[in-house]
């Protein structure tokens, strides 16, 4: 209790106890609002009774509650309850004011508090009606704030005059109670206290923006002077109102001057002086107000309380202040050590103020830093110590731009390049799309080794040795690395390369591939590699060359357009002698004549046909879909149409239907355009096929900080049309209404089987294929989203690429067999690393789960083990472990091969065996 542990000190709202069930809190809030209204009425009608109750008992209790159990007040404050009423009833406009949330709100709150204290001395102490008016004005302002702004950003977490006092004393609560207002969190406040009460104030104090953090210190500096001025300055009746105000301002100025002097001469870390001055203000306040409290209790209870009680209570408040000082300074050191660990061990970027504080207080943190850095090996006497490459600056040099940027262990080259603004296109971030090839010209040995996915993708791109995918090139050893943004091509021209030693049927003279996605492109590449003579015709319905479909959501927010997403240069088709039919549709297939009919009325004969026609967006039945402003997101044109619509009609709100990977990426892109985004999931979590509930909760909290609200258990009834004929909102089946200037539907896909149906091929949900990707017609193969193997169609990029290769090999007479695929997914949203592979849950007898939750790092790790082998993993915030674990899951590695990793995460003590 006196020195909390890091786990308890920095627990977020999902880890804190609610103490009582949430319905009880809701009932208490109703009581709180009614009590506040009754008190305001009593102040106006019976001031002689209500004034002592309000000013002599209720108000004096608040600082003590803020220090001991701030979560109690955050849950039952009548102003907070009133502020949240518009949100509860779905009538808030949910606006965002970046200026308020990024710094302007706190000084407004300080000004309102100081004004209220001064006005109390001038007016409110003597007028019940004025005090009732003050309460009514505060309740009205709180309600209007909730009506206009999202979450608590219109009052509780922004301009509320009590907030500066709450933040100051609530930084080290003795009793921790979870916030139950924000369901869900909507990311409305910077360093939100309700999200993480233990870290919020310290995050303020160590914020990179000096204008933002310095107001916290300013308030701590003036607060003792405000207390002394209120109690020591004579009343306006004695010296006049102007003199009263001026003298109170002088007390505050003197207090602030003393604060700044101590800061310059004696303060060690940023929070030392604020804590000392806050404790002084607390002790001074209760020194003066304790007699008032005792007098009020005596009067209301009509009992006599011994004068000695006043001295005892004053002494107890001083003791509480001293304990609070010790706790707060201890927690600050823990906070800085946590930041240090992020910088040294995990490679996080630290704010300059944090680095400067650690430098000035090296003695406090050097032992911690040394404990995190592994000791260097000793060298025998007389031996020459080898040159340490880590002594060189750990930076990335980027040619031909000449840019340089620091790099850190555990960071990918893609992340480093994005940090410095280098021109690089990010795609799947998992090594299969090929959007970010670069050439490593120096320091390649400092990078993690290449995995099978990356190697296969580079082979498809025709890149030579020395080329890496930036998203997969993770720094393992410190030191300089130099890259070139232009990947090394394989210097041999396709027509003069030695064909791979794979058998093929020379009678095959023409191969036609329908679909210009990754499956079709891979099939064309491997046909050409294995058959140097045949014609290859690649038919695509879009008017674009092959592009990175995994990054189409970026086209909503990215101004560069599709040029940045092309997978291959335009000359690739000519170099590989592939005839590309863009913007071309196939209207039918005659398998007897082995001939396609195009929608242009042309015909195209084939010896082998590979169908890679992909899938289309599936839209569930709902009234209103199709009106202006409603979209699906499946291809580049969809994404660019959404961007165009948002600009033309000045869209500020968006609803995304579907909380899968594409839905979340679309939501992130819309949020980057400045829209207020709500994502609807018809289940109890997001990404329910890829991650479990614990990982979903972490991801939801992160999305809230990005301004993306997740609505679970949400089934859409109608898309509502506005007066101008465009979409204006979404109505759910439970009656809730959500504003929406645009609606994007990402609810799943349906295989494009029309061509296969015209050919009379066997169909399920897709085109049924065997392990060689052969359909029911021996001359027709299928791959990618449209193919159904053993009852499953897996719409993943890596699956499509693998199946495209197998279909090409076997179409030419090869014998390659598809053995199924362990699904691997990665969420492409900045600020959080979410990956999964294989099974999400242990469901069979003998299977079990190994889990670990790191509250300090916001990381969650889970392994699923069956028969001693890894069959699944869910990883949030653990990119280093993911690079090792994902391949292990795909290979079904024995758990013993991961012993070192499990020990590093201490997962063994978190084993959760399943019931037999």
VOBA-276267 format. One record per residue (C-alpha): x, y, z. Coordinates in pm, whole numbers, padded with zeros to 5 digits, always signed. Example, Ala and Ser with C-alpha at 12.3 -4.5 7.8 and 13.67 -1.06 7.14 Angstrom:
// VOBA-276267
+01230-00450+00780 +01367-00106+00714 
This chain:
// VOBA-276267
+00000+00000+00000 +00279+00242+00084 +00498+00143-00211 +00288-00008-00489 +00434-00252-00741 +00462-00153-01110 +00181-00395-01201 -00061-00229-00959 +00068+00125-01005 +00022+00127-01382 -00278-00103-01422 -00522+00016-01687 -00898+00028-01651 -00937-00327-01787 -00715-00460-01507 -00864-00263-01220 -01153-00392-01008 -01495-00232-01047 -01558-00315-00675 -01934-00335-00731 -02126-00453-01039 -02169-00198-01317 -02549-00177-01274 -02487-00063-00916 -02263+00218-01043 -02534+00322-01289 -02789+00332-01009 -02551+00538-00794 -02509+00786-01078 -02884+00834-01097 -02888+00896-00722 -02594+01137-00762 -02773+01346-01027 -03096+01359-00826 -02902+01453-00512 -02722+01734-00694 -03051+01873-00825 -03206+01848-00478 -02907+02023-00322 -02922+02307-00577 -03292+02350-00502 -03223+02347-00128 -02948+02607-00171 -03195+02840-00340 -03486+02780-00102 -03324+02692+00233 -02973+02843+00222 -02931+02843+00600 -02951+02463+00596 -02785+02388+00262 -02490+02632+00269 -02314+02469+00568 -02378+02125+00415 -02232+02223+00077 -01940+02449+00177 -01874+02297+00517 -01891+01926+00444 -01929+01821+00078 -01668+02047-00080 -01404+01993+00195 -01432+01614+00151 -01338+01622-00219 -00954+01658-00198 -00946+01369+00049 -01153+01152-00188 -00928+01255-00479 -00622+01139-00284 -00762+00817-00133 -01004+00680-00394 -01032+00907-00701 -01204+00629-00897 -01501+00655-00660 -01558+01019-00756 -01493+00955-01125 -01774+00698-01119 -02038+00889-00921 -01963+01257-00987 -02299+01414-01082 -02133+01640-01339 -01969+01339-01507 -02298+01150-01501 -02480+01443-01660 -02199+01485-01913 -02242+01123-02024 -02621+01134-02060 -02613+01240-02430 -02374+00955-02503 -02589+00708-02310 -02900+00810-02505 -02723+00831-02842 -02782+01204-02901 -02422+01330-02881 -02267+01483-03191 -01935+01327-03080 -01720+01611-03216 -01345+01626-03161 -01148+01938-03076 -00778+01864-03120 -00692+02206-02977 -00874+02125-02653 -00745+01770-02617 -00386+01861-02704 -00342+02129-02440 -00591+02415-02427 -00840+02239-02198 -00622+02213-01887 -00538+02586-01856 -00908+02664-01910 -00988+02432-01618 -00723+02603-01403 -00870+02943-01484 -01222+02829-01401 -01108+02680-01067 -00918+02995-00959 -01211+03211-01067 -01453+02994-00868 -01238+03010-00551 -01203+03388-00576 -01575+03423-00652 -01657+03210-00350 -01483+03459-00126 -01653+03750-00301 -02003+03610-00348 -02084+03245-00302 -02008+03225+00072 -02289+03467+00139 -02549+03375-00121 -02730+03044-00145 -02904+03153-00466 -02568+03236-00629 -02427+02900-00519 -02733+02725-00661 -02676+02915-00985 -02312+02801-00986 -02421+02437-00956 -02685+02478-01227 -02434+02644-01460 -02181+02362-01404 -02442+02094-01470 -02562+02274-01781 -02208+02315-01914 -02135+01947-01848 -02448+01843-02038 -02374+02072-02334 -02016+01940-02342 -02149+01585-02362 -02399+01684-02629 -02132+01834-02853 -01811+01641-02789 -01727+01273-02788 -01654+01076-02472 -01555+01299-02182 -01371+01553-02395 -01643+01816-02350 -01610+01839-01970 -01473+01568-01738 -01141+01514-01914 -01095+01867-02043 -01230+02191-01893 -01387+02073-01567 -01251+02306-01291 -01210+02009-01056 -00990+01820-01304 -00659+01994-01213 -00713+01898-00848 -00817+01543-00940 -00511+01492-01162 -00277+01633-00898 -00396+01420-00605 -00520+01120-00800 -00179+01033-00942 -00109+00780-00664 -00445+00652-00541 -00453+00441-00226 -00768+00260-00344 -00800+00184-00715 -01140+00156-00878 -01194+00106-01250 -01379+00366-01454 -01718+00227-01562 -01840+00528-01762 -01656+00474-02090 -01806+00170-02258 -01627+00156-02491 -01332+00391-02465 -01340+00632-02761 -00992+00782-02722 -01122+01129-02645 -00839+01252-02419 -00462+01261-02428 -00302+01065-02141 -00651+00975-02024 -00686+00938-01646 -00979+00698-01677 -00775+00473-01909 -00470+00447-01683 -00494+00645-01357 -00146+00552-01237 +00040+00669-01546 -00175+00960-01670 -00032+01243-01459 +00329+01129-01505 +00271+01095-01878 +00157+01459-01865 +00468+01564-01674 +00697+01389-01923 +00506+01478-02237 +00734+01587-02527 +00537+01912-02567 +00660+02166-02308 +00349+02383-02350 +00135+02082-02259 +00334+01959-01957 +00429+02292-01799 +00072+02386-01706 +00068+02085-01471 +00366+02224-01284 +00218+02574-01294 -00096+02458-01117 +00100+02270-00851 +00306+02586-00797 +00013+02825-00748 -00215+02591-00552 -00067+02650-00201 -00086+03025-00264 -00451+02992-00369 -00529+02810-00041 -00341+03062+00175 -00492+03356-00013 -00844+03227+00039 -00805+03175+00415 -00568+03460+00507 -00682+03751+00292 -00951+03959+00470 -01304+03943+00337 -01430+04196+00079 -01642+04360+00347 -01323+04461+00529 -01087+04566+00246 -01304+04576-00066 -01341+04335-00354 -01052+04468-00563 -00805+04450-00274 -00925+04098-00192 -00864+03979-00547 -00524+04151-00574 -00400+04009-00245 -00510+03658-00341 -00322+03696-00670 -00013+03808-00477 -00027+03494-00262 -00045+03281-00576 +00243+03475-00738 +00458+03431-00428 +00379+03058-00422 +00468+03020-00789 +00791+03216-00743 +00897+02989-00457 +00806+02684-00667 +01023+02801-00957 +01311+02883-00723 +01302+02532-00576 +01280+02389-00928 +01597+02570-01025 +01795+02494-00709 +01686+02162-00568 +01449+01957-00783 +01580+01625-00910 +01304+01481-01130 +01008+01667-01279 +00749+01556-01028 +00940+01626-00705 +00838+01992-00669 +00476+01937-00783 +00437+01656-00529 +00585+01863-00245 +00369+02165-00324 +00058+01952-00370 +00116+01791-00028 +00171+02136+00124 -00155+02263-00027 -00337+01954+00103 -00205+02001+00457 -00277+02375+00453 -00629+02320+00325 -00721+02073+00597 -00541+02280+00862 -00783+02564+00790 -01094+02366+00700 -01088+02098+00971 -01249+02332+01228 -01516+02415+00968 -01585+02045+00910 -01606+01974+01283 -01834+02274+01334 -02063+02162+01052 -02085+01808+01188 -02161+01941+01536 -02430+02173+01402 -02600+01921+01173 -02577+01635+01422 -02653+01856+01719 -02369+01693+01912 -02060+01834+02082 -01722+01726+01946 -01413+01771+02164 -01171+02043+02038 -00885+01789+02060 -01034+01610+01760 -00933+01905+01544 -00566+01859+01637 -00584+01484+01578 -00738+01530+01234 -00482+01794+01139 -00205+01556+01241 -00358+01271+01041 -00378+01484+00727 -00010+01577+00763 +00081+01209+00804 -00131+01122+00499 +00050+01393+00304 +00391+01252+00398 +00289+00899+00302 +00147+01032-00025 +00476+01212-00097 +00674+00891-00048 +00434+00691-00266 +00426+00949-00544 +00803+00988-00567 +00842+00609-00562 +00591+00573-00846 +00768+00842-01048 +01093+00647-01024 +00910+00332-01134 +00760+00524-01426 +01101+00646-01540 +01251+00301-01503 +00968+00163-01712 +01046+00425-01977 +01414+00335-01955 +01333-00030-02009 +01130+00062-02315 +01427+00251-02454 +01708+00008-02366 +01540-00330-02384 +01249-00281-02618 +01388-00005-02840 +01108+00246-02792 +01165+00612-02874 +01181+00822-02556 +01069+01182-02522 +01359+01429-02495 +01243+01537-02148 +01265+01175-02028 +01618+01137-02167 +01727+01468-02012 +01582+01372-01672 +01767+01041-01678 +02088+01213-01778 +02064+01463-01491 +01978+01188-01244 +02215+00920-01370 +02275+00774-01023 +01907+00678-00994 +01885+00495-01324 +02233+00374-01420 +02203+00052-01211 +01876-00023-01390 +02028+00041-01731 +02330-00179-01657 +02104-00459-01541 +01926-00452-01879 +02239-00443-02096 +02412-00783-02122 +02772-00783-01994 +03052-00785-02249 +03276-01086-02267 +03613-01049-02092 +03935-01097-02290 +04245-01274-02159 +04538-01061-02055 +04751-00963-02349 +04483-01050-02602 +04382-00788-02854 +04022-00684-02801 +03827-00716-03125 +03671-00410-03279 +03316-00375-03152 +03085-00294-03437 +02825-00170-03192 +03054+00119-03104 +02968+00262-03444 +02656+00475-03466 +02347+00255-03498 +02197+00437-03793 +02037+00356-04124 +02179+00525-04434 +01932+00537-04724 +02058+00569-05081 +02005+00744-05315 +01824+01000-05094 +02121+01047-04858 +01881+01031-04561 +02005+00896-04227 +01798+00785-03929 +01877+00615-03596 +01785+00248-03569 +01735+00032-03264 +01737-00335-03187 +01408-00504-03264 +01302-00240-03518 +01235-00328-03881 +01395-00124-04156 +01043-00036-04272 +00962+00115-03932 +01287+00314-03933 +01217+00444-04283 +00860+00541-04193 +00991+00727-03886 +01214+00948-04099 +00972+00990-04389 +01175+00796-04646 +00986+00707-04967 +00877+00347-04904 +00547+00166-04960 +00420-00049-04677 +00201-00344-04763 +00116-00656-04565 +00409-00613-04321 +00446-00990-04318 +00672-01058-04616 +00427-01189-04873 +00305-00895-05080 +00642-00767-05198 +00559-00396-05165 +00884-00288-05001 +01196-00450-05155 +01528-00275-05085 +01893-00365-05138 +02112-00399-04828 +02456-00278-04934 +02625-00289-04590 +02545-00436-04250 +02332-00727-04373 +02475-00945-04094 +02307-00716-03839 +01962-00815-03964 +01747-01113-03874 +01781-01399-04126 +01539-01432-04414 +01231-01650-04367 +01056-01874-04619 +00779-01625-04701 +01024-01345-04770 +01246-01571-04979 +00950-01689-05189 +00827-01333-05243 +01169-01208-05354 +01192-01501-05594 +00854-01406-05741 +00977-01048-05782 +01288-01172-05959 +01526-01007-05711 +01884-01120-05664 +02096-01173-05355 +02128-00872-05129 +01763-00776-05164 +01539-00779-04856 +01183-00682-04781 +01201-00384-04546 +00912-00509-04334 +01094-00836-04257 +01447-00701-04214 +01454-00664-03836 +01762-00523-03661 +01922-00787-03438 +02265-00633-03370 +02346-00266-03324 +02559-00088-03581 +02534+00101-03910 +02331-00037-04201 +02323+00102-04554 +02048+00032-04804 +01945+00134-05153 +01579+00196-05226 +01616+00026-05564 +01614-00354-05531 +01871-00563-05716 +01703-00732-06011 +01815-01070-06134 +02049-00958-06411 +01969-01243-06644 +01688-01160-06887 +01393-01399-06860 +01437-01533-07213 +01804-01627-07158 +01773-01769-06809 +01826-02138-06780 +01480-02295-06732 +01425-02459-06399 +01464-02837-06416 +01090-02910-06399 +00913-03132-06651 +00642-02980-06869 +00430-03083-07162 +00578-02933-07484 +00243-02976-07657 +00106-02698-07439 +00131-02391-07660 -00101-02146-07486 -00184-02093-07121 -00464-01850-07037 -00488-01710-06683 -00800-01527-06570 -00721-01284-06289 -00445-01030-06251 -00410-01059-05874 -00133-01230-05684 -00254-01581-05773 -00269-01501-06144 +00054-01305-06143 +00238-01585-05960 +00093-01842-06199 +00212-01639-06501 +00559-01602-06349 +00596-01975-06284 +00456-02076-06623 +00719-01861-06788 +00996-01993-06563 +00911-02351-06658 +00799-02310-07018 +01013-02071-07226 +00805-02112-07543 +00432-02108-07472 +00204-01807-07503 +00078-01664-07175 -00238-01453-07171 -00331-01279-06845 -00686-01140-06834 -00783-00884-06569 -01117-00708-06524 -00954-00397-06370 -00776-00134-06575 -00468-00143-06351 -00161-00359-06366 -00109-00588-06067 -00109-00396-05744 -00086-00468-05372 -00445-00545-05272 -00337-00587-04910 -00274-00213-04891 -00586-00080-05066 -00715+00080-04746 -00419+00320-04768 -00566+00463-05088 -00838+00619-04872 -00587+00833-04686 -00285+00835-04921 -00272+01113-05182 -00024+00936-05414 -00287+00707-05567 -00236+00357-05699 +00109+00429-05845 +00261+00356-05507 +00099+00013-05490 +00207-00147-05817 +00387-00473-05749 +00591-00489-06067 +00721-00240-06321 +00511-00201-06633 +00781-00361-06850 +00760-00686-06652 +00482-00815-06878 +00683-00747-07194 +01004-00888-07047 +00826-01210-06952 +00632-01219-07281 +00298-01209-07100 +00008-01061-07297 -00196-00855-07052 -00566-00805-07124 -00665-00525-06887 -01023-00401-06838 -01142-00722-06998 -01423-00952-06884 -01477-01319-06963 -01837-01398-07050 -01809-01776-07088 -01590-02084-07125 -01643-02378-07359 -01442-02663-07208 -01516-02895-07500 -01359-02655-07751 -01113-02524-07488 -01207-02167-07569 -01296-01851-07376 -01545-01596-07498 -01465-01241-07391 -01724-00973-07327 -01577-00794-07630 -01708-01090-07839 -01352-01205-07906 -01257-01568-07847 -00935-01704-07703 -00835-02068-07727 -00631-02236-07459 -00439-02555-07392 -00450-02494-07019 -00673-02253-06829 -00596-02126-06479 -00884-01948-06308 -00770-01692-06051 -01080-01476-06069 -01073-01399-05696 -01370-01290-05490 -01609-00999-05452 -01737-00819-05148 -02040-00975-04985 -02305-00736-04854 -02557-00876-04605 -02923-00794-04666 -03001-00447-04529 -03231-00165-04624 -03058+00139-04769 -02742-00010-04915 -02676+00148-05254 -02768+00508-05171 -02493+00765-05219 -02224+00734-04956 -02245+00355-04913 -01945+00156-05033 -01774-00180-05022 -01396-00202-05007 -01254-00475-05225 -01033-00313-05486 -00837+00003-05557 -01126+00177-05733 -01346+00126-05425 -01084+00289-05200 -01029+00585-05431 -01404+00636-05464 -01434+00655-05084 -01155+00914-05071 -01318+01117-05346 -01660+01107-05175 -01522+01212-04836 -01360+01515-04996 -01648+01620-05221 -01909+01608-04945 -01682+01707-04653 -01746+01385-04461 -01671+01400-04089 -01821+01073-03964 -01796+00717-04089 -01931+00377-03994 -01750+00059-04098 -01957-00259-04103 -01732-00550-04018 -01452-00577-03763 -01220-00805-03958 -00875-00714-04086 -00995-00510-04383 -01262-00334-04177 -01011-00221-03915 -00764-00107-04180 -01042+00090-04351 -01137+00246-04018 -00776+00348-03957 -00751+00508-04300 -01078+00700-04250 -00956+00821-03910 -00640+00950-04078 -00867+01159-04301 -01004+01318-03984 -01334+01132-03967 -01501+01014-03647 -01509+00640-03708 -01723+00368-03554 -01659+00001-03634 -01949-00242-03596 -01896-00604-03497 -02187-00847-03478 -02000-01051-03215 -01864-00966-02872 -01516-00874-03001 -01315-00768-03305 -01109-01000-03526 -01297-01293-03376 -01147-01537-03630 -00789-01426-03573 -00749-01337-03203 -00909-01409-02867 -01106-01183-02634 -00803-01068-02430 -00612-00957-02741 -00929-00796-02874 -00966-00586-02559 -00608-00458-02594 -00660-00377-02960 -00991-00201-02889 -00819+00018-02629 -00548+00110-02880 -00802+00188-03152 -00984+00415-02909 -00668+00624-02872 -00672+00660-03254 -01027+00794-03240 -01188+00468-03357 -01484+00347-03154 -01575-00021-03161 -01942-00117-03121 -01989-00487-03045 -02302-00703-03069 -02419-00462-03339 -02662-00582-03607 -02766-00329-03871 -03132-00275-03948 -03117+00011-04199 -02883+00262-04358 -03064+00593-04320 -03098+00845-04602 -03063+01216-04531 -03259+01504-04678 -03007+01545-04962 -03040+01185-05076 -02709+01071-04927 -02647+00835-04639 -02682+01011-04303 -02668+00736-04044 -02705+00373-03942 -02989+00230-03733 -02917-00089-03540 -03169-00359-03462 -03164-00261-03094 -03273+00092-03187 -02941+00272-03155 -02868+00532-03421 -02519+00622-03536 -02431+00927-03747 -02251+00850-04074 -02153+01062-04371 -02012+00746-04529 -02072+00374-04468 -01812+00116-04573 -01917-00249-04577 -01638-00501-04504 -01845-00802-04402 -01674-01076-04601 -01623-01205-04955 -01788-01437-05203 -01593-01634-05465 -01635-01518-05826 -01762-01846-05973 -01964-01713-06270 -01697-01814-06522 -01661-02159-06366 -02038-02201-06364 -02053-02127-06737 -01785-02392-06788 -01984-02652-06596 -01711-02703-06334 -01786-02861-05996 -01866-02589-05744 -01909-02553-05372 -01867-02209-05223 -01581-02182-05470 -01434-02389-05753 -01360-02733-05611 -00996-02835-05666 -00776-03126-05569 -00431-03108-05412 -00282-03024-05753 -00522-02730-05794 -00698-02918-06075 -01072-02867-06120 -01327-03121-06241 -01196-03054-06595 -00840-03189-06642 -00736-02888-06850 -00861-02626-06605 -00695-02528-06278 -00795-02276-06012 -00606-02086-05743 -00655-01812-05488 -00976-01686-05333 -01189-01862-05594 -01047-02210-05522 -01206-02442-05265 -00978-02716-05129 -01118-02977-04892 -01419-02759-04821 -01222-02444-04740 -01147-02124-04926 -00883-01912-04751 -00874-01552-04880 -00514-01481-04780 -00236-01341-04997 +00020-01609-04908 -00230-01887-04983 -00312-01734-05322 +00057-01703-05412 +00132-02063-05315 -00171-02201-05497 -00089-01995-05807 +00259-02147-05819 +00126-02502-05772 -00142-02454-06039 +00120-02329-06287 +00358-02617-06221 +00089-02883-06255 -00074-02720-06558 +00258-02778-06737 +00272-03142-06632 +00438-03114-06290 +00340-03302-05976 +00346-03038-05702 +00098-03103-05419 -00076-02845-05201 -00077-02955-04839 -00301-02690-04689 -00197-02373-04517 -00163-02250-04161 -00342-01912-04170 -00113-01626-04067 -00252-01275-04027 -00105-00937-03939 -00297-00617-03875 -00160-00322-04070 -00246-00040-03827 +00028+00189-03698 +00119+00193-03332 +00043-00170-03248 +00173-00505-03371 -00100-00773-03386 -00027-01113-03538 -00175-01458-03521 -00115-01799-03672 -00305-02126-03667 -00548-02209-03389 -00674-01930-03165 -00808-02152-02887 -00733-02493-02738 -01052-02688-02803 -00961-03057-02785 -00869-03277-02486 -00495-03269-02426 -00455-02927-02586 -00360-02634-02367 -00272-02267-02381 +00032-02074-02261 -00051-01709-02202 +00121-01400-02068 -00005-01047-02023 +00253-00772-01967 +00061-00476-01826 +00363-00245-01834 +00419-00296-02206 +00058-00350-02313 +00168-00683-02461 -00023-01010-02477 +00117-01345-02586 -00058-01676-02628 +00051-02015-02759 -00176-02309-02833 -00007-02648-02788 -00138-02985-02911 +00045-03314-02861 +00359-03128-02760 +00367-02911-03071 +00276-02551-03143 -00046-02525-03341 -00144-02163-03278 -00033-01825-03150 -00181-01482-03078 +00066-01199-03024 -00001-00833-02946 +00288-00591-02901 +00556-00863-02937 +00720-00823-03281 +01048-00991-03181 +00873-01300-03048 +00639-01304-03346 +00931-01338-03589 +01031-01657-03409 +00693-01798-03313 +00498-01760-03640 +00738-01982-03840 +00743-02229-03551 +00362-02256-03558 +00363-02307-03935 +00615-02589-03896 +00434-02740-03597 +00753-02711-03395 +00792-02910-03075 +00756-02698-02762 +01104-02800-02652 +01248-02610-02948 +01100-02291-02802 +01223-02341-02447 +01451-02039-02443 +01177-01814-02574 +00920-01947-02327 +01163-01893-02042 +01233-01540-02158 +00861-01467-02139 +00818-01681-01826 +00516-01839-01992 +00541-02169-01811 +00382-02036-01495 +00086-01912-01697 -00010-02251-01839 -00386-02304-01865 -00454-02677-01925 -00780-02762-02096 -01023-03004-01939 -00973-03362-02049 
